Amino acid sequence: MGCATLLTLGYAGPASADVPDGWSNPPPVNPVHFLLLFVGIPALITLAIVAFVYLPSIVRGESVAPAGVRGENEWFGGRRDTHELESASTTREAGDEGDRGTGGASGTW
């Protein structure tokens, strides 16, 4: 741990050095220019890609939900209509094995 700290501090020293004499000394960068360049341009590119992907679907009236799904409301294990109950009882009566009254999966070997 101590060795890593010493190496990091040793390499940080040259980073704080002054600009060499032969090099130009550029003025500091304006923060607004920095934000426009490194935040604004990528944001515009991202918005353009999203627009190119989603706008044609929206104009055609398609769903933009994942996989284009417009799900119907489902009630699992809920009440069934009477015609479904009647058809289920007639198929149970017509079955070869009959109703054992045990419930669950009634697979046999």
HELIX and SHEET records of a PDB file:
HELIX    1   1 GLY A    2  ALA A   15  1                                  14    
HELIX    2   2 PRO A   31  LEU A   35  1                                   5    
HELIX    3   3 LEU A   36  GLY A   40  3                                   5    
HELIX    4   4 ILE A   41  ARG A   60  1                                  20    
HELIX    5   5 PRO A   66  GLY A   68  5                                   3    
HELIX    6   6 THR A   82  ALA A   94  1                                  13    
END                                                                             
